Amino acid sequence: MALLLGKMKYILLVFITILSVSCSSEDGADGMDGADGANGIDGAPGTPGPAGPNGVNNIKTVLFKDQELIKGEIEFSVPELTQDIFDNGLVYGYFTQDATQWVSLPFSSLQILGTEEDPILASLTLLEVFRIEVGKIVVFSLLERDAPVDIKFVLVQGNEALNADDFMANDFIK
């Protein structure tokens, strides 16, 4: 019996040694990940967040399509130009001959005046906002075009125009 127990100790020791070597973590590279499972159901909606700031509702755009340009003053009826905009706001003007770009007013062109020997470079304003009144904008034009143009006025109400840091004209209207 002692002999059997002695042999059993050796067999057990060999078995433990084999198991410890064969069960190591060095079993090779991981296989590819399996396909993702189906998404679970959505959770309950959360509570609404606090109210955000009020949106900007102080800018109006007035578009005049297919306008013929003539030399001289051209009057546009703009009922959206209120007393508040007239007193405290801003009026921007733009025109375009096609749908690719808007050109801001005043629109100027460089001209060479004088002689070839003594040239003088001058800027000639060809189209500009000449005058504004409540309900009316007058444009002055030195352009005559065969093709009509679109003219757009952007009106900014006074309170936002006076308080906005991002308007470069802000320093001039206070």
Secondary structure, DSSP 8 states (H G I E B T S, - for coil): -HHHHHHHHHHHHHHHHHHHHHT-S---------------------------------EEEEEEEEE---SEEEEEE-TT--HHHHHH-EEEEEEESSTT--EESSEEEEEEEE-SSSEEEEEEEEEEEEEEETTEEEEEE----SS-EEEEEEEE-HHHHHH-SS-TTHHHH-
